[in-house]
Amino acid sequence: MQRFFDIIFSSLALLLLSPLLLPIALLLRLTGEGEIFFLQERIGQGGHIFKLYKFATMLKNSPNVGTGTVTVKSDPRILPAGKFLRKTKINELPQLLNIWFGHMSVIGPRPLTRQTFGAYTPAIQSTITQVRPGLSGVGSIIFRGEEDILAGAASSVTYYNQVIAPYKGALEEWYVAHQGLRTYFAAIVATAWVVAFPASQWAWRVFQNLPVPPAELAGALNYPT
């Protein structure tokens, strides 16, 4: 049933959002490096590799410079129009194509690059590749301010690997264990809510019994005390 809703939602979204997506594509063609889409290899269901679509918001060679596939706030590799597209998450909308093609679902663990996927333990990797990755999901909702968190770290890559990845992996494992239409629709509503109200703690009430974040992340993740 989740695949059925994925097809319906992605088809409707592509149709309804076309008046927004087409002008953005034109803007990107005329600015920056002239690229509209950024295609990047991600790890999907069953560990298979697929090409993930995003609007181009960073320099084409970004994965090979700076912090690699880890992006931080005010990253100098971000293009002029990229900051707005990333803040509003509009840059993620081309992944509706990935959903329509069957690479992804509307809700699921975020599809990761080899670099960030490698930060997970083998056990977590095995669990989250049991399902299709998602445009949004529990991990994405809770870590909606990840770039801001990384901006305050002395070493963003080290902090991601040692602090963020273990907890985010636990959240993705929670999703796999609790997947179903109730979680699916709750995550869709929660995604829209936190985009509108980023400081809200509502997601913690919607998804009950989530793993407790480590002390160094609790404040940044708006964990209720």
C-alpha positions as CSV (number, residue, x, y, z in Angstrom):
1,M,0.0,0.0,0.0
2,Q,2.8,2.4,0.7
3,R,4.1,2.1,-2.9
4,F,0.6,2.8,-4.1
5,F,0.5,6.1,-2.2
6,D,4.0,6.9,-3.3
7,I,2.9,6.8,-6.9
8,I,-0.2,8.8,-6.3
9,F,1.5,11.5,-4.2
10,S,4.6,11.8,-6.4
11,S,2.4,12.1,-9.6
12,L,0.2,14.7,-8.1
13,A,3.1,16.7,-6.6
14,L,5.0,16.8,-9.9
15,L,1.9,18.0,-11.7
16,L,0.9,20.6,-9.1
17,L,4.4,21.9,-8.4
18,S,5.4,22.2,-12.1
19,P,4.7,26.0,-12.0
20,L,7.3,26.3,-9.3
21,L,9.8,23.7,-10.6
22,L,10.1,25.0,-14.1
23,P,11.0,28.6,-13.2
24,I,13.6,27.3,-10.7
25,A,15.1,25.1,-13.4
26,L,15.4,28.2,-15.7
27,L,16.9,30.3,-12.8
28,L,19.6,27.6,-12.2
29,R,20.3,27.4,-15.9
30,L,21.0,31.1,-16.1
31,T,23.0,31.4,-12.8
32,G,25.9,29.6,-11.0
33,E,27.5,27.0,-13.2
34,G,24.4,26.6,-15.4
35,E,23.5,23.1,-14.1
36,I,19.9,22.4,-13.2
37,F,20.2,19.0,-11.5
38,F,22.8,17.5,-9.3
39,L,22.9,13.7,-9.7
40,Q,24.6,11.8,-6.9
41,E,25.0,8.1,-6.2
42,R,23.1,7.0,-3.1
43,I,22.6,3.7,-1.4
44,G,19.1,2.4,-1.7
45,Q,17.0,-0.6,-0.8
46,G,19.0,-3.9,-0.7
47,G,22.2,-1.9,-0.8
48,H,21.7,-1.1,-4.5
49,I,23.1,2.2,-5.9
50,F,20.9,4.7,-7.7
51,K,21.2,8.2,-8.9
52,L,19.5,10.7,-6.7
53,Y,18.1,13.9,-8.2
54,K,18.4,17.3,-6.6
55,F,18.4,20.9,-7.8
56,A,22.0,22.0,-8.2
57,T,22.8,24.2,-5.2
58,M,26.5,23.6,-4.9
59,L,29.6,23.6,-7.1
60,K,29.8,20.5,-9.3
61,N,33.1,19.4,-7.7
62,S,31.8,19.8,-4.1
63,P,32.1,16.1,-3.2
64,N,35.8,16.2,-3.9
65,V,36.6,19.4,-1.9
66,G,36.1,20.7,1.7
67,T,34.1,18.4,3.9
68,G,33.1,16.1,1.0
69,T,29.5,14.9,1.1
70,V,29.0,16.5,4.6
71,T,27.5,20.0,4.2
72,V,27.7,22.6,6.9
73,K,25.9,25.9,7.4
74,S,27.3,28.8,5.3
75,D,29.3,26.2,3.3
76,P,31.4,28.2,0.7
77,R,30.6,25.6,-1.9
78,I,26.9,26.7,-2.0
79,L,25.8,28.6,-5.1
80,P,24.0,32.0,-4.9
81,A,20.5,30.6,-5.4
82,G,21.4,27.5,-3.4
83,K,21.1,28.9,0.1
84,F,17.4,29.7,-0.3
85,L,16.7,26.4,-2.1
86,R,18.4,24.4,0.7
87,K,16.8,26.3,3.6
88,T,13.3,25.8,2.2
89,K,14.1,22.2,1.1
90,I,13.0,23.0,-2.4
91,N,16.2,21.6,-3.7
92,E,14.9,18.2,-2.6
93,L,11.8,18.3,-4.8
94,P,13.3,16.6,-7.9
95,Q,13.5,13.5,-5.7
96,L,9.8,13.2,-6.6
97,L,11.2,11.6,-9.8
98,N,13.1,9.1,-7.8
99,I,9.9,8.2,-5.9
100,W,7.9,7.9,-9.1
101,F,10.6,5.6,-10.6
102,G,10.6,3.4,-7.5
103,H,14.1,4.2,-6.2
104,M,12.6,5.9,-3.1
105,S,9.5,6.4,-1.0
106,V,7.9,9.5,0.3
107,I,8.9,8.4,3.8
108,G,11.9,6.3,4.8
109,P,15.5,6.5,5.9
110,R,17.4,9.2,4.0
111,P,19.4,7.8,1.1
112,L,23.1,8.3,1.9
113,T,26.3,8.6,0.0
114,R,29.0,5.9,0.5
115,Q,30.9,8.3,2.8
116,T,28.0,9.0,5.2
117,F,26.6,5.5,4.9
118,G,30.0,4.2,6.0
119,A,29.5,6.0,9.3
120,Y,26.8,3.5,10.3
121,T,27.7,0.2,11.9
122,P,27.1,-2.9,9.8
123,A,24.1,-3.7,11.9
124,I,22.4,-0.4,11.2
125,Q,23.4,-0.6,7.5
126,S,21.7,-4.0,7.2
127,T,18.5,-2.8,8.9
128,I,17.9,0.4,7.0
129,T,18.5,-1.1,3.6
130,Q,15.6,-3.4,4.1
131,V,13.3,-0.6,3.0
132,R,13.2,2.1,0.3
133,P,14.9,5.3,1.4
134,G,12.7,8.4,1.7
135,L,12.3,12.0,0.7
136,S,11.6,12.6,4.3
137,G,11.5,10.4,7.4
138,V,11.9,10.3,11.1
139,G,15.6,10.8,11.0
140,S,15.2,13.8,8.6
141,I,12.5,15.4,10.8
142,I,14.5,15.1,14.0
143,F,17.7,16.3,12.3
144,R,16.1,19.1,10.3
145,G,18.8,21.5,11.6
146,E,21.7,19.2,11.0
147,E,23.7,21.8,9.0
148,D,23.4,24.2,11.9
149,I,24.6,21.5,14.4
150,L,27.6,20.7,12.2
151,A,28.5,24.4,11.9
152,G,29.4,24.5,15.6
153,A,31.6,21.5,15.6
154,A,35.4,21.8,15.5
155,S,35.6,19.0,12.9
156,S,32.3,18.5,11.1
157,V,33.2,15.1,9.6
158,T,34.4,13.7,13.0
159,Y,31.4,15.1,14.8
160,Y,29.1,13.6,12.2
161,N,30.7,10.2,12.4
162,Q,31.1,10.0,16.2
163,V,27.9,11.8,17.4
164,I,25.3,12.3,14.7
165,A,25.5,9.1,12.8
166,P,25.1,6.7,15.8
167,Y,21.9,8.5,16.9
168,K,20.5,9.1,13.5
169,G,21.1,5.4,12.7
170,A,19.1,4.5,15.9
171,L,16.2,6.7,14.6
172,E,16.3,5.0,11.2
173,E,16.2,1.6,12.9
174,W,13.2,2.8,14.9
175,Y,11.4,3.7,11.7
176,V,12.1,0.3,10.1
177,A,10.7,-1.4,13.2
178,H,7.6,0.8,13.2
179,Q,6.9,1.2,9.5
180,G,3.4,1.1,8.3
181,L,0.7,3.5,7.0
182,R,0.2,5.2,10.4
183,T,3.9,6.1,10.6
184,Y,3.9,7.0,6.9
185,F,1.1,9.5,7.1
186,A,2.3,10.8,10.5
187,A,5.7,11.5,9.1
188,I,4.2,13.4,6.1
189,V,2.2,15.6,8.4
190,A,5.2,16.1,10.8
191,T,7.5,17.0,7.8
192,A,5.1,19.8,6.8
193,W,4.8,21.0,10.4
194,V,8.5,21.3,11.1
195,V,9.1,23.1,7.8
196,A,6.6,25.7,8.9
197,F,7.6,25.7,12.6
198,P,11.3,24.6,12.8
199,A,11.6,25.1,16.6
200,S,8.5,22.9,17.4
201,Q,8.8,19.9,19.7
202,W,5.7,18.4,18.1
203,A,7.5,15.5,16.3
204,W,8.7,14.1,19.7
205,R,5.0,13.7,20.7
206,V,3.9,12.3,17.4
207,F,6.6,9.6,17.3
208,Q,6.4,8.1,20.8
209,N,9.2,6.1,22.4
210,L,11.9,7.4,20.0
211,P,15.5,6.6,21.2
212,V,16.6,9.3,23.7
213,P,19.3,11.5,22.1
214,P,22.7,11.8,23.7
215,A,23.2,14.8,26.0
216,E,25.3,16.7,23.4
217,L,22.5,16.6,20.9
218,A,19.4,17.0,23.1
219,G,19.3,20.8,23.1
220,A,20.1,21.1,19.4
221,L,17.3,18.6,18.5
222,N,14.7,20.4,20.7
223,Y,14.3,17.3,22.8
224,P,11.6,18.0,25.5
225,T,13.0,18.1,29.0
